[in-house]
Amino acid sequence: AQSVTQLDSQVPVFEEAPVELRCNYSSSVSVYLFWYVQYPNQGLQLLLKYLSGSTLVKGINGFEAEFNKSQTSFHLRKPSVHISDTAEYFCAVSALTQGGSEKLVFGKGTKLTVNP
Amino acid sequence: KAGVTQTPRYLIKTRGQQVTLSCSPISGHRSVSWYQQTPGQGLQFLFEYFSETQRNKGNFPGRFSGRQFSNSRSEMNVSTLELGDSALYLCASKLRGRSWSYQETQYFGPGTRLLVL
C-alpha cells in the first residue's frame, strides 16, 4: 500500500531564505506524486506534480521538486521564500484502489511559517 | 472556467443530527472525490463517484454516504453525527476522460467546515 511521510510538521524560516520541505513515499507500483498547498481557511491548490520524465519538476510560485527513485523522496524546494508562502504543504501519492479507481494518499502536512 | 464549488462553507450541527454537503465540479469533469481533513488524522479519502456510481470508498462507517447526479454534482451525507465528525470536508473533481487514470490532476474546492456540538 502506498504511504507518504512528511518528515517535518513545522518549518520556520526567514523571508528570502531558501526552504526545503521533505517528503518520502512508499509504493510498490509506479508512482505519481503531487505537492499541494493549503492557505488558511482555503482548500488545496496544486503546486506541482511528477508523472514521468524529468525528475526535476517546476511548479507555480517558484517552487520545484525533485523525484528521487532510489531514495523514494520527492522534496519540495524554493530558493527564496516570501511572507505569502506561509501555508501548509501536503505531499501526496496517487494510489490504486481495489475497484481500479485511484485516490490520493496524503502526508500529514508541513506548516511553513515565513518570518520577516 | 469556474473552479470546484462547495456549499455551505460553514455548518454547525449537534450530535445525532444529519447533514448534507454539496459539491459542484469543474464543468466537464465527471469524477468527484470527497476527503475529510482533521488535525489528528490529516486528509483521508472518503469516496469517489463517477457517472453516478460510487467507484470506491475509504475506511469510514456507513453513516457516511454520498451520491452523484447526472450533471456530475455530488452530495455527501453524514447521519447520526458524532463529535469526531467535526472536520473540513473537501471535494475534488477531475476529468476522468479514460476509464481510469491516475495521471489526472484533482482540483479541490474550498471545503465545508463542519462543527458538531
gemmi code that builds the backbone of each chain (N, CA, C; Angstrom):
import gemmi

chains = {
    "A": [
        ("ALA", (0.845, -1.189, 0.000), (0.000, 0.000, 0.000), (0.882, 1.241, 0.000)),
        ("GLN", (0.391, 2.235, -0.710), (1.164, 3.471, -0.785), (1.031, 4.268, 0.508)),
        ("SER", (2.095, 4.966, 0.863), (2.057, 5.848, 2.017), (3.009, 7.007, 1.788)),
        ("VAL", (2.808, 8.067, 2.526), (3.625, 9.268, 2.397), (4.027, 9.743, 3.788)),
        ("THR", (5.284, 10.074, 3.939), (5.778, 10.610, 5.203), (6.379, 11.981, 4.974)),
        ("GLN", (5.845, 12.952, 5.644), (6.445, 14.278, 5.613), (7.209, 14.424, 6.917)),
        ("LEU", (8.496, 14.609, 6.782), (9.394, 14.462, 7.911), (9.327, 15.607, 8.910)),
        ("ASP", (8.852, 16.749, 8.485), (8.793, 17.906, 9.378), (7.354, 18.400, 9.484)),
        ("SER", (6.841, 18.513, 10.689), (5.475, 19.010, 10.829), (5.444, 20.540, 10.753)),
        ("GLN", (6.545, 21.172, 11.170), (6.613, 22.631, 11.116), (7.998, 23.057, 10.671)),
        ("VAL", (8.020, 24.056, 9.796), (9.295, 24.607, 9.321), (9.213, 26.128, 9.379)),
        ("PRO", (9.953, 26.742, 10.302), (10.011, 28.210, 10.335), (11.241, 28.692, 9.580)),
        ("VAL", (11.071, 29.701, 8.764), (12.204, 30.277, 8.028), (12.032, 31.780, 7.967)),
        ("PHE", (13.140, 32.465, 7.662), (13.076, 33.904, 7.475), (12.820, 34.211, 6.000)),
        ("GLU", (12.205, 35.340, 5.794), (11.916, 35.787, 4.431), (13.207, 35.859, 3.614)),
        ("GLU", (13.102, 35.452, 2.356), (14.193, 35.421, 1.371), (15.177, 34.290, 1.605)),
        ("ALA", (14.973, 33.474, 2.617), (15.827, 32.299, 2.826), (15.328, 31.156, 1.949)),
        ("PRO", (16.206, 30.204, 1.649), (15.750, 29.013, 0.915), (15.035, 28.057, 1.861)),
        ("VAL", (14.200, 27.200, 1.294), (13.492, 26.231, 2.117), (13.388, 24.900, 1.372)),
        ("GLU", (13.415, 23.833, 2.145), (13.177, 22.502, 1.613), (12.191, 21.795, 2.519)),
        ("LEU", (11.117, 21.309, 1.942), (10.129, 20.526, 2.687), (10.281, 19.088, 2.232)),
        ("ARG", (10.481, 18.205, 3.188), (10.842, 16.842, 2.848), (9.632, 15.913, 2.779)),
        ("CYS", (9.700, 15.011, 1.819), (8.622, 14.044, 1.611), (9.235, 12.722, 1.162)),
        ("ASN", (8.886, 11.648, 1.847), (9.270, 10.307, 1.415), (8.009, 9.495, 1.177)),
        ("TYR", (8.070, 8.615, 0.205), (6.892, 7.839, -0.124), (7.225, 6.355, -0.112)),
        ("SER", (6.183, 5.581, -0.038), (6.321, 4.134, -0.117), (5.305, 3.649, -1.121)),
        ("SER", (5.787, 2.942, -2.130), (4.867, 2.448, -3.142), (5.493, 1.256, -3.841)),
        ("SER", (4.654, 0.287, -4.140), (5.153, -0.904, -4.825), (4.911, -0.839, -6.326)),
        ("VAL", (4.271, 0.212, -6.769), (3.972, 0.351, -8.188), (4.469, 1.709, -8.679)),
        ("SER", (4.238, 1.973, -9.937), (4.645, 3.266, -10.484), (4.005, 4.386, -9.670)),
        ("VAL", (4.788, 5.418, -9.432), (4.278, 6.472, -8.562), (3.974, 7.739, -9.336)),
        ("TYR", (2.968, 8.393, -8.885), (2.611, 9.708, -9.350), (2.503, 10.581, -8.105)),
        ("LEU", (3.326, 11.607, -8.055), (3.499, 12.379, -6.835), (3.058, 13.810, -7.022)),
        ("PHE", (2.531, 14.376, -5.971), (1.960, 15.709, -6.023), (2.361, 16.499, -4.767)),
        ("TRP", (2.455, 17.790, -4.930), (2.520, 18.708, -3.803), (1.351, 19.678, -3.921)),
        ("TYR", (0.623, 19.779, -2.819), (-0.475, 20.729, -2.728), (-0.165, 21.733, -1.620)),
        ("VAL", (-0.732, 22.936, -1.753), (-0.597, 23.957, -0.720), (-1.989, 24.340, -0.238)),
        ("GLN", (-2.089, 24.571, 1.054), (-3.364, 24.991, 1.631), (-3.140, 26.264, 2.439)),
        ("TYR", (-3.712, 27.346, 1.975), (-3.654, 28.606, 2.719), (-4.757, 28.596, 3.770)),
        ("PRO", (-4.617, 29.378, 4.816), (-5.615, 29.358, 5.896), (-7.039, 29.516, 5.374)),
        ("ASN", (-7.896, 28.650, 5.871), (-9.326, 28.688, 5.540), (-9.617, 28.498, 4.048)),
        ("GLN", (-8.731, 27.803, 3.383), (-8.961, 27.524, 1.966), (-8.788, 26.042, 1.675)),
        ("GLY", (-9.154, 25.666, 0.461), (-8.945, 24.285, 0.035), (-7.520, 24.072, -0.429)),
        ("LEU", (-7.291, 22.981, -1.125), (-5.953, 22.631, -1.591), (-5.733, 23.137, -3.010)),
        ("GLN", (-4.538, 23.627, -3.240), (-4.168, 24.108, -4.576), (-2.952, 23.318, -5.037)),
        ("LEU", (-2.999, 22.816, -6.256), (-1.877, 22.044, -6.777), (-0.679, 22.940, -7.044)),
        ("LEU", (0.470, 22.568, -6.469), (1.722, 23.282, -6.714), (2.462, 22.687, -7.904)),
        ("LEU", (2.603, 21.373, -7.888), (3.301, 20.679, -8.956), (3.019, 19.192, -8.863)),
        ("LYS", (3.402, 18.479, -9.926), (3.175, 17.039, -9.939), (4.270, 16.362, -10.744)),
        ("TYR", (4.580, 15.144, -10.348), (5.501, 14.307, -11.096), (4.723, 13.107, -11.619)),
        ("LEU", (4.715, 12.972, -12.945), (4.055, 11.818, -13.557), (5.091, 10.901, -14.192)),
        ("SER", (6.020, 11.487, -14.925), (7.088, 10.726, -15.574), (8.065, 11.726, -16.163)),
        ("GLY", (9.157, 11.224, -16.751), (10.072, 12.108, -17.445), (11.093, 12.741, -16.518)),
        ("SER", (11.370, 14.003, -16.725), (12.392, 14.698, -15.958), (12.107, 14.622, -14.466)),
        ("THR", (13.151, 14.331, -13.712), (12.967, 14.177, -12.263), (12.848, 15.515, -11.542)),
        ("LEU", (13.219, 16.591, -12.211), (13.072, 17.920, -11.625), (11.796, 18.546, -12.171)),
        ("VAL", (10.899, 18.832, -11.268), (9.595, 19.339, -11.670), (9.446, 20.767, -11.174)),
        ("LYS", (9.050, 21.639, -12.082), (8.840, 23.036, -11.679), (7.345, 23.295, -11.538)),
        ("GLY", (7.003, 24.057, -10.507), (5.604, 24.339, -10.259), (5.320, 25.825, -10.216)),
        ("ILE", (4.213, 26.156, -9.602), (3.827, 27.559, -9.524), (4.528, 28.242, -8.357)),
        ("ASN", (4.521, 29.554, -8.388), (5.064, 30.362, -7.285), (6.539, 30.103, -7.006)),
        ("GLY", (7.282, 29.657, -8.009), (8.723, 29.467, -7.852), (9.142, 28.183, -7.161)),
        ("PHE", (8.210, 27.302, -6.871), (8.541, 26.033, -6.235), (8.991, 25.005, -7.260)),
        ("GLU", (9.846, 24.086, -6.803), (10.251, 22.955, -7.608), (10.446, 21.758, -6.700)),
        ("ALA", (10.397, 20.583, -7.288), (10.596, 19.360, -6.517), (11.407, 18.387, -7.345)),
        ("GLU", (12.148, 17.558, -6.649), (12.965, 16.559, -7.328), (12.549, 15.161, -6.919)),
        ("PHE", (12.235, 14.357, -7.920), (11.872, 12.965, -7.701), (13.146, 12.143, -7.641)),
        ("ASN", (13.323, 11.418, -6.559), (14.494, 10.562, -6.396), (14.017, 9.145, -6.109)),
        ("LYS", (14.089, 8.321, -7.133), (13.530, 6.969, -7.005), (14.325, 6.124, -6.016)),
        ("SER", (15.644, 6.241, -6.041), (16.472, 5.407, -5.169), (16.254, 5.752, -3.696)),
        ("GLN", (15.981, 7.010, -3.419), (15.738, 7.421, -2.038), (14.256, 7.545, -1.718)),
        ("THR", (13.430, 7.203, -2.669), (11.957, 7.306, -2.531), (11.571, 8.639, -1.913)),
        ("SER", (12.100, 9.702, -2.507), (11.817, 11.031, -1.971), (11.282, 11.949, -3.058)),
        ("PHE", (10.611, 12.964, -2.608), (10.053, 13.983, -3.517), (10.024, 15.291, -2.729)),
        ("HIS", (11.208, 15.837, -2.493), (11.336, 17.035, -1.662), (10.971, 18.292, -2.438)),
        ("LEU", (10.338, 19.206, -1.758), (9.906, 20.472, -2.348), (10.891, 21.563, -1.944)),
        ("ARG", (11.259, 22.408, -2.897), (12.247, 23.454, -2.614), (11.806, 24.790, -3.199)),
        ("LYS", (12.293, 25.841, -2.551), (12.145, 27.178, -3.109), (13.386, 27.966, -2.702)),
        ("PRO", (14.056, 28.615, -3.642), (15.323, 29.281, -3.322), (15.172, 30.517, -2.435)),
        ("SER", (14.016, 31.157, -2.483), (13.829, 32.381, -1.706), (12.340, 32.532, -1.394)),
        ("VAL", (12.002, 32.416, -0.120), (10.569, 32.417, 0.237), (10.091, 33.822, 0.574)),
        ("HIS", (8.775, 33.974, 0.439), (8.119, 35.237, 0.773), (7.150, 35.007, 1.918)),
        ("ILE", (6.772, 36.083, 2.563), (5.789, 36.000, 3.637), (4.529, 35.281, 3.158)),
        ("SER", (4.159, 35.547, 1.915), (2.934, 34.979, 1.356), (3.008, 33.469, 1.148)),
        ("ASP", (4.182, 32.888, 1.309), (4.316, 31.427, 1.197), (3.910, 30.716, 2.486)),
        ("THR", (3.622, 31.468, 3.516), (3.171, 30.867, 4.771), (1.877, 30.105, 4.524)),
        ("ALA", (1.917, 28.811, 4.756), (0.787, 27.939, 4.453), (1.149, 26.529, 4.912)),
        ("GLU", (0.218, 25.609, 4.702), (0.512, 24.211, 4.973), (0.684, 23.489, 3.633)),
        ("TYR", (1.685, 22.651, 3.564), (2.042, 21.976, 2.328), (1.864, 20.470, 2.492)),
        ("PHE", (1.211, 19.871, 1.524), (0.920, 18.444, 1.578), (1.545, 17.731, 0.387)),
        ("CYS", (2.237, 16.665, 0.703), (2.760, 15.779, -0.312), (1.752, 14.634, -0.464)),
        ("ALA", (1.541, 14.177, -1.693), (0.558, 13.114, -1.911), (1.034, 12.168, -3.007)),
        ("VAL", (0.623, 10.932, -2.887), (0.897, 9.929, -3.916), (-0.433, 9.377, -4.398)),
        ("SER", (-0.505, 9.105, -5.672), (-1.725, 8.553, -6.232), (-1.703, 7.046, -6.043)),
        ("ALA", (-2.732, 6.514, -5.422), (-2.773, 5.098, -5.082), (-3.966, 4.442, -5.757)),
        ("LEU", (-3.742, 3.233, -6.247), (-4.834, 2.480, -6.847), (-5.703, 1.885, -5.757)),
        ("THR", (-6.992, 1.873, -5.988), (-7.903, 1.253, -5.041), (-8.356, -0.096, -5.588)),
        ("GLN", (-9.075, -0.850, -4.760), (-9.479, -2.190, -5.170), (-10.382, -2.176, -6.389)),
        ("GLY", (-11.158, -1.132, -6.513), (-12.097, -1.065, -7.631), (-11.465, -0.600, -8.926)),
        ("GLY", (-10.154, -0.432, -8.929), (-9.491, 0.023, -10.150), (-9.500, 1.525, -10.298)),
        ("SER", (-10.063, 2.195, -9.320), (-10.026, 3.647, -9.320), (-8.749, 4.079, -8.620)),
        ("GLU", (-8.625, 5.327, -8.374), (-7.452, 5.786, -7.656), (-7.841, 6.878, -6.673)),
        ("LYS", (-7.016, 7.046, -5.675), (-7.240, 8.079, -4.683), (-5.892, 8.700, -4.357)),
        ("LEU", (-5.940, 9.841, -3.750), (-4.716, 10.477, -3.275), (-4.484, 10.078, -1.822)),
        ("VAL", (-3.269, 9.644, -1.537), (-2.862, 9.381, -0.166), (-1.951, 10.525, 0.249)),
        ("PHE", (-2.327, 11.214, 1.291), (-1.613, 12.417, 1.704), (-0.693, 12.166, 2.885)),
        ("GLY", (0.365, 12.968, 2.951), (1.149, 13.052, 4.164), (0.409, 13.909, 5.174)),
        ("LYS", (0.983, 14.025, 6.370), (0.331, 14.755, 7.448), (0.435, 16.261, 7.287)),
        ("GLY", (1.267, 16.690, 6.369), (1.396, 18.124, 6.121), (2.581, 18.752, 6.835)),
        ("THR", (3.109, 19.812, 6.248), (4.177, 20.617, 6.857), (3.730, 22.058, 6.868)),
        ("LYS", (3.713, 22.634, 8.054), (3.333, 24.046, 8.173), (4.573, 24.896, 7.991)),
        ("LEU", (4.585, 25.662, 6.920), (5.692, 26.566, 6.644), (5.317, 27.955, 7.147)),
        ("THR", (6.146, 28.483, 8.011), (5.940, 29.841, 8.516), (7.127, 30.693, 8.096)),
        ("VAL", (6.837, 31.738, 7.334), (7.888, 32.634, 6.873), (7.831, 33.896, 7.719)),
        ("ASN", (8.916, 34.153, 8.418), (9.001, 35.308, 9.310), (9.775, 36.455, 8.673)),
        ("PRO", (9.378, 37.700, 8.983), (10.087, 38.851, 8.387), (11.470, 39.035, 9.007)),
    ],
    "B": [
        ("LYS", (-12.842, 29.445, -16.531), (-13.661, 28.306, -16.108), (-13.772, 28.335, -14.590)),
        ("ALA", (-14.976, 28.177, -14.067), (-15.186, 28.206, -12.626), (-14.557, 26.968, -11.998)),
        ("GLY", (-14.099, 27.145, -10.749), (-13.496, 26.027, -10.042), (-14.546, 25.170, -9.375)),
        ("VAL", (-14.079, 24.291, -8.508), (-14.964, 23.424, -7.741), (-15.628, 24.272, -6.656)),
        ("THR", (-16.929, 24.170, -6.559), (-17.636, 24.935, -5.536), (-18.292, 23.991, -4.543)),
        ("GLN", (-18.284, 24.405, -3.282), (-18.873, 23.600, -2.230), (-19.798, 24.480, -1.389)),
        ("THR", (-20.938, 23.915, -1.052), (-21.879, 24.627, -0.196), (-22.436, 23.682, 0.861)),
        ("PRO", (-22.718, 24.190, 2.056), (-22.331, 25.517, 2.525), (-20.848, 25.562, 2.877)),
        ("ARG", (-20.316, 26.680, 3.171), (-18.913, 26.766, 3.562), (-18.715, 26.445, 5.039)),
        ("TYR", (-19.689, 26.775, 5.841), (-19.616, 26.518, 7.280), (-20.956, 25.964, 7.762)),
        ("LEU", (-20.854, 25.086, 8.734), (-22.053, 24.413, 9.222), (-21.849, 24.036, 10.676)),
        ("ILE", (-22.867, 24.286, 11.484), (-22.831, 23.859, 12.886), (-24.031, 22.952, 13.119)),
        ("LYS", (-23.754, 21.769, 13.641), (-24.803, 20.800, 13.921), (-24.599, 20.262, 15.337)),
        ("THR", (-25.599, 19.563, 15.833), (-25.471, 18.912, 17.138), (-25.426, 17.402, 16.951)),
        ("ARG", (-24.908, 16.741, 17.945), (-24.790, 15.287, 17.894), (-26.138, 14.639, 17.592)),
        ("GLY", (-26.112, 13.626, 16.771), (-27.327, 12.900, 16.428), (-28.038, 13.424, 15.192)),
        ("GLN", (-27.732, 14.657, 14.814), (-28.354, 15.192, 13.598), (-27.698, 14.595, 12.368)),
        ("GLN", (-28.263, 14.918, 11.221), (-27.633, 14.525, 9.971), (-27.332, 15.784, 9.155)),
        ("VAL", (-26.428, 15.643, 8.198), (-26.021, 16.803, 7.412), (-25.783, 16.378, 5.956)),
        ("THR", (-26.075, 17.282, 5.048), (-25.811, 17.054, 3.623), (-24.946, 18.177, 3.091)),
        ("LEU", (-23.845, 17.795, 2.466), (-22.918, 18.750, 1.871), (-22.974, 18.608, 0.352)),
        ("SER", (-22.791, 19.726, -0.332), (-22.915, 19.713, -1.781), (-21.621, 20.124, -2.460)),
        ("CYS", (-21.380, 19.551, -3.632), (-20.175, 19.846, -4.399), (-20.524, 19.942, -5.880)),
        ("SER", (-20.123, 21.033, -6.492), (-20.283, 21.170, -7.945), (-18.901, 21.131, -8.581)),
        ("PRO", (-18.629, 20.138, -9.429), (-17.287, 20.019, -10.016), (-17.053, 21.048, -11.112)),
        ("ILE", (-15.823, 21.108, -11.549), (-15.487, 21.942, -12.696), (-16.271, 21.443, -13.896)),
        ("SER", (-16.757, 22.352, -14.706), (-17.552, 21.986, -15.864), (-16.800, 20.980, -16.743)),
        ("GLY", (-17.461, 19.875, -17.059), (-16.836, 18.846, -17.890), (-16.169, 17.741, -17.101)),
        ("HIS", (-15.912, 17.984, -15.840), (-15.321, 16.942, -15.001), (-16.393, 15.946, -14.592)),
        ("ARG", (-16.030, 14.655, -14.653), (-17.034, 13.642, -14.380), (-16.789, 12.854, -13.091)),
        ("SER", (-15.620, 13.066, -12.513), (-15.298, 12.343, -11.286), (-15.274, 13.316, -10.114)),
        ("VAL", (-15.889, 12.891, -9.031), (-15.886, 13.700, -7.811), (-15.434, 12.813, -6.660)),
        ("SER", (-14.452, 13.297, -5.924), (-13.982, 12.586, -4.742), (-14.196, 13.462, -3.516)),
        ("TRP", (-14.363, 12.803, -2.378), (-14.543, 13.516, -1.121), (-13.432, 13.105, -0.150)),
        ("TYR", (-12.954, 14.081, 0.606), (-11.929, 13.853, 1.609), (-12.342, 14.531, 2.905)),
        ("GLN", (-11.928, 13.910, 4.006), (-12.129, 14.512, 5.316), (-10.778, 14.981, 5.853)),
        ("GLN", (-10.726, 16.184, 6.360), (-9.473, 16.694, 6.916), (-9.679, 17.068, 8.387)),
        ("THR", (-8.920, 16.426, 9.255), (-8.943, 16.726, 10.683), (-7.517, 16.920, 11.169)),
        ("PRO", (-7.329, 17.654, 12.265), (-5.964, 17.860, 12.787), (-5.290, 16.545, 13.165)),
        ("GLY", (-6.061, 15.606, 13.665), (-5.463, 14.366, 14.144), (-5.167, 13.357, 13.046)),
        ("GLN", (-6.087, 13.200, 12.134), (-5.948, 12.170, 11.097), (-5.459, 12.710, 9.763)),
        ("GLY", (-5.419, 14.016, 9.627), (-4.990, 14.589, 8.351), (-6.064, 14.437, 7.294)),
        ("LEU", (-5.625, 14.282, 6.058), (-6.549, 14.172, 4.924), (-6.804, 12.704, 4.626)),
        ("GLN", (-8.070, 12.324, 4.649), (-8.424, 10.932, 4.400), (-9.492, 10.838, 3.320)),
        ("PHE", (-9.306, 9.885, 2.448), (-10.223, 9.654, 1.329), (-11.523, 9.058, 1.836)),
        ("LEU", (-12.636, 9.655, 1.415), (-13.959, 9.145, 1.781), (-14.525, 8.248, 0.690)),
        ("PHE", (-14.745, 8.813, -0.474), (-15.238, 8.042, -1.623), (-15.092, 8.841, -2.911)),
        ("GLU", (-15.239, 8.110, -4.023), (-15.211, 8.726, -5.348), (-16.454, 8.318, -6.110)),
        ("TYR", (-17.012, 9.258, -6.839), (-18.150, 8.997, -7.703), (-17.794, 9.330, -9.143)),
        ("PHE", (-18.266, 8.487, -10.032), (-18.061, 8.688, -11.457), (-19.275, 8.129, -12.174)),
        ("SER", (-19.856, 8.930, -13.058), (-21.061, 8.505, -13.774), (-22.131, 7.992, -12.826)),
        ("GLU", (-22.344, 8.738, -11.766), (-23.410, 8.475, -10.794), (-23.205, 7.183, -10.003)),
        ("THR", (-22.019, 6.610, -10.090), (-21.726, 5.362, -9.384), (-20.579, 5.572, -8.417)),
        ("GLN", (-20.708, 5.003, -7.244), (-19.601, 5.060, -6.299), (-18.536, 4.081, -6.746)),
        ("ARG", (-17.353, 4.607, -7.032), (-16.272, 3.763, -7.537), (-15.483, 3.135, -6.415)),
        ("ASN", (-15.373, 3.881, -5.341), (-14.625, 3.334, -4.214), (-14.901, 4.093, -2.942)),
        ("LYS", (-14.677, 3.423, -1.844), (-14.983, 4.010, -0.549), (-13.789, 3.831, 0.366)),
        ("GLY", (-13.523, 4.832, 1.156), (-12.453, 4.747, 2.131), (-12.943, 4.039, 3.382)),
        ("ASN", (-12.114, 4.122, 4.417), (-12.397, 3.407, 5.661), (-13.252, 4.228, 6.609)),
        ("PHE", (-14.472, 4.444, 6.229), (-15.379, 5.231, 7.059), (-16.638, 4.415, 7.303)),
        ("PRO", (-17.308, 4.671, 8.437), (-18.530, 3.901, 8.732), (-19.652, 4.224, 7.762)),
        ("GLY", (-20.668, 3.382, 7.785), (-21.790, 3.527, 6.863), (-22.598, 4.797, 7.053)),
        ("ARG", (-22.324, 5.514, 8.159), (-23.029, 6.790, 8.368), (-22.651, 7.801, 7.290)),
        ("PHE", (-21.535, 7.567, 6.664), (-21.068, 8.456, 5.593), (-21.519, 7.877, 4.259)),
        ("SER", (-22.245, 8.645, 3.522), (-22.727, 8.182, 2.220), (-22.702, 9.349, 1.240)),
        ("GLY", (-22.884, 9.025, 0.004), (-22.884, 10.084, -0.992), (-23.666, 9.675, -2.205)),
        ("ARG", (-23.756, 10.583, -3.131), (-24.368, 10.273, -4.417), (-23.911, 11.299, -5.440)),
        ("GLN", (-24.094, 10.955, -6.685), (-23.744, 11.866, -7.765), (-24.916, 11.942, -8.721)),
        ("PHE", (-25.180, 13.120, -9.205), (-26.301, 13.339, -10.111), (-25.818, 13.306, -11.565)),
        ("SER", (-26.768, 13.310, -12.472), (-26.427, 13.192, -13.888), (-25.597, 14.373, -14.390)),
        ("ASN", (-25.666, 15.502, -13.698), (-24.849, 16.662, -14.106), (-23.497, 16.675, -13.403)),
        ("SER", (-23.156, 15.563, -12.761), (-21.889, 15.343, -12.052), (-21.819, 16.011, -10.682)),
        ("ARG", (-22.794, 16.813, -10.340), (-22.814, 17.371, -8.999), (-22.934, 16.235, -7.988)),
        ("SER", (-22.325, 16.450, -6.825), (-22.327, 15.377, -5.838), (-22.752, 15.912, -4.471)),
        ("GLU", (-23.335, 15.031, -3.696), (-23.662, 15.341, -2.316), (-23.099, 14.252, -1.428)),
        ("MET", (-22.699, 14.654, -0.224), (-22.373, 13.635, 0.755), (-23.228, 13.877, 1.988)),
        ("ASN", (-23.579, 12.792, 2.617), (-24.469, 12.836, 3.765), (-23.803, 12.140, 4.948)),
        ("VAL", (-23.931, 12.742, 6.097), (-23.451, 12.091, 7.314), (-24.642, 12.025, 8.267)),
        ("SER", (-25.010, 10.818, 8.651), (-26.141, 10.657, 9.562), (-25.634, 10.449, 10.989)),
        ("THR", (-26.508, 10.665, 11.935), (-26.191, 10.466, 13.352), (-24.819, 11.044, 13.689)),
        ("LEU", (-24.707, 12.323, 13.557), (-23.417, 12.990, 13.728), (-22.815, 12.743, 15.102)),
        ("GLU", (-21.488, 12.589, 15.088), (-20.715, 12.443, 16.318), (-19.737, 13.619, 16.416)),
        ("LEU", (-19.270, 13.866, 17.643), (-18.341, 14.973, 17.827), (-17.115, 14.821, 16.919)),
        ("GLY", (-16.673, 13.599, 16.729), (-15.491, 13.334, 15.916), (-15.675, 13.594, 14.435)),
        ("ASP", (-16.899, 13.876, 14.033), (-17.142, 14.187, 12.615), (-16.815, 15.636, 12.299)),
        ("SER", (-16.514, 16.411, 13.322), (-16.111, 17.799, 13.096), (-14.842, 17.799, 12.254)),
        ("ALA", (-14.909, 18.468, 11.120), (-13.787, 18.411, 10.181), (-14.031, 19.373, 9.031)),
        ("LEU", (-13.007, 19.498, 8.198), (-13.147, 20.188, 6.921), (-13.376, 19.106, 5.872)),
        ("TYR", (-14.453, 19.191, 5.150), (-14.767, 18.201, 4.123), (-14.464, 18.817, 2.762)),
        ("LEU", (-13.545, 18.180, 2.069), (-13.086, 18.693, 0.785), (-13.600, 17.825, -0.354)),
        ("CYS", (-13.994, 18.487, -1.388), (-14.431, 17.823, -2.603), (-13.402, 18.113, -3.683)),
        ("ALA", (-13.155, 17.127, -4.522), (-12.198, 17.319, -5.608), (-12.777, 16.726, -6.884)),
        ("SER", (-12.524, 17.371, -7.992), (-13.026, 16.828, -9.254), (-11.887, 16.637, -10.246)),
        ("LYS", (-12.092, 15.708, -11.153), (-11.164, 15.530, -12.251), (-11.924, 15.072, -13.479)),
        ("LEU", (-11.249, 15.167, -14.604), (-11.900, 14.932, -15.876), (-12.316, 13.474, -16.023)),
        ("ARG", (-11.397, 12.575, -15.742), (-11.587, 11.126, -15.893), (-12.045, 10.791, -17.307)),
        ("GLY", (-11.257, 11.261, -18.277), (-11.610, 11.011, -19.668), (-11.533, 9.547, -20.041)),
        ("ARG", (-10.595, 8.815, -19.441), (-10.479, 7.385, -19.739), (-11.160, 6.608, -18.625)),
        ("SER", (-11.207, 5.321, -18.769), (-11.919, 4.527, -17.773), (-11.295, 4.681, -16.400)),
        ("TRP", (-10.001, 4.757, -16.346), (-9.347, 5.154, -15.102), (-7.976, 5.691, -15.440)),
        ("SER", (-7.561, 6.663, -14.702), (-6.265, 7.266, -14.968), (-5.764, 7.950, -13.722)),
        ("TYR", (-4.660, 7.461, -13.217), (-4.122, 8.128, -12.042), (-3.153, 9.234, -12.409)),
        ("GLN", (-3.174, 9.637, -13.683), (-2.333, 10.747, -14.060), (-3.095, 12.059, -14.036)),
        ("GLU", (-4.386, 11.978, -13.910), (-5.168, 13.202, -13.961), (-5.090, 13.947, -12.639)),
        ("THR", (-5.044, 15.243, -12.752), (-4.958, 16.075, -11.563), (-6.338, 16.270, -10.957)),
        ("GLN", (-6.392, 16.192, -9.651), (-7.623, 16.524, -8.959), (-7.592, 17.987, -8.552)),
        ("TYR", (-8.698, 18.656, -8.752), (-8.829, 20.060, -8.365), (-9.779, 20.141, -7.184)),
        ("PHE", (-9.316, 20.813, -6.140), (-10.069, 20.831, -4.901), (-10.919, 22.090, -4.751)),
        ("GLY", (-12.033, 21.923, -4.083), (-12.854, 23.049, -3.695), (-12.371, 23.636, -2.384)),
        ("PRO", (-13.017, 24.706, -1.899), (-12.581, 25.368, -0.670), (-12.960, 24.610, 0.589)),
        ("GLY", (-13.855, 23.640, 0.463), (-14.239, 22.844, 1.618), (-15.454, 23.365, 2.357)),
        ("THR", (-16.059, 22.466, 3.107), (-17.135, 22.804, 4.043), (-16.621, 22.466, 5.433)),
        ("ARG", (-16.619, 23.473, 6.289), (-16.154, 23.231, 7.669), (-17.366, 22.891, 8.523)),
        ("LEU", (-17.380, 21.685, 9.043), (-18.485, 21.185, 9.852), (-18.054, 21.139, 11.310)),
        ("LEU", (-18.864, 21.728, 12.157), (-18.630, 21.675, 13.600), (-19.812, 20.965, 14.239)),
        ("VAL", (-19.524, 19.906, 14.971), (-20.564, 19.147, 15.652), (-20.462, 19.416, 17.152)),
        ("LEU", (-21.550, 19.914, 17.714), (-21.541, 20.264, 19.149), (-22.309, 19.233, 19.971)),
    ],
}
model = gemmi.Model(1)
for chain_id, residues in chains.items():
    chain = gemmi.Chain(chain_id)
    for i, (resn, *xyz) in enumerate(residues, 1):
        res = gemmi.Residue()
        res.name, res.seqid = resn, gemmi.SeqId(i, " ")
        for name, pos in zip(("N", "CA", "C"), xyz):
            atom = gemmi.Atom()
            atom.name, atom.element = name, gemmi.Element(name[0])
            atom.pos, atom.b_iso = gemmi.Position(*pos), 0.0
            res.add_atom(atom)
        chain.add_residue(res)
    model.add_chain(chain)
structure = gemmi.Structure()
structure.add_model(model)
structure.setup_entities()
